[in-house]
Amino acid sequence: MMTSWYSQLDRAKTAGDTVAVARDFMATWSPEDLALLPATVRPGRLRDEEDVETLHEMLVVAYRDSRATGRELDALQRLTSFMVRASIRLAELSGESSGGSGGIPPMSAGKSGSPAEE
């Protein structure tokens, strides 16, 4: 179930944990599942956060340009959604490790205009 994979991403404490969850998620895809994806976005080995980010960017482009339907579209949507979420988690962790919000103002800031540099 996709929700448990998303929960695992949410619980990831480091970039390495996030990559490990992404790697485990990809391990659940059979060769038949992977064959449903456009050849340009069939993932190779996910070694680090750069690999996750690169795959995320390629998937977004492939999804935007796709004319897939049925099972092919479903596979592309599932993988794209997961990698978008993994990328978001990496960005959150990057912001936490630098002691700031990663340049992303909190949604509940309640201020108008751009956030001031602190």
N, C-alpha and C positions, 0 to 999 in steps of 0.2 A: 504494500500500500504506500502511495506517495507521501501521505502525511507523516508516516514514521521516518522517512528519509529526510523530510523537511525538519522534523523535530531533532534528528541527529545533527543536522547542520546548525540549528539554533543552539544546541548544547556544545558545539565545538568551541574550545577555549583558545585555540591557536590556528594559524594558517595551516600548519602541518596536519592538525586534526581535521580541518575542513577538506584538505586535499585527500586525506585518508577516507573520509566519508564519500567523497566523489569517486574515488577509486573503487570502493566497495560497491557503490551504486552501479558503476559501469560493469562490474564483475557479474551482476545479475542479468545483464543483457546477453542473450544467446547470439550466435553468429547469424541466425535467421532474423532476429530483431535488428541487429546492426545493418544487415543487408537492406532493410527498409529505408534507411537513411540515405540522403544524397552522398555520393562518394566523397565529396569535398569536406564533409563534416563527420565522417566516421572517425571516432576518437582513437588516437594512438595511446601510448602510455601516459598517464597523468603523473608527472614527476614532482611538480611544484605548483605554486599558485600562478605562475606565469602560464603554465599549460592550461590551467582551468580558465584563466582570463582569455587566452587566445581562442580556446574552444568556444567559450561563451560568445565572444565577438563574431566568430565565424557562423555559429548557430543562429544568432539574431539576423545576420544578413541572409542566410539561407532560408530562414523562416519567412522573412519579409518578401523575398523573391520567389518563394515556392508556389508551385501550382499543384502540389501534391494533394491527394484526397485519400479517404479511407485509412487503411492501416499505415500507409506511409506518412500521412499527415499526423496521425496519432503518435507515431514514434517520434517524429520531429518535434511535436508539441511537448511530449513528455521530457525529452532530453533538453530541449531549450528551456523549459520552465525550471527544471532542476538546476541547470548550469547558471541561469540568471540568479536563482536563490543562492547558489554557492558563491557567486561573484559578489552579491550583496553582503554575504557573511564575511567574506574576505575584506571587503571595504570597512565593515563595522569593526572587525578585529584590528585592522590597520589604524583606524581612528583611536581605538582604545589604547593600543600600544604606544601611540605617539602622545598620549595624554590629552588629546583633544577630541573633537568630534569629526576629525577627518575633513574639515571644511564644510561639513553638512550641518546647517543650523537645525536645532531641535524643532520638531513640528509644533510643540506647545509653547514656543518662545513668546508668542503674543506681541511681537514687535513688528512694526512695518519698516520697510527699507532693508538694506543689507546689514548683516551683522557686523558690528565693529570688531576690529582686530584687537585681541587682548594680549 
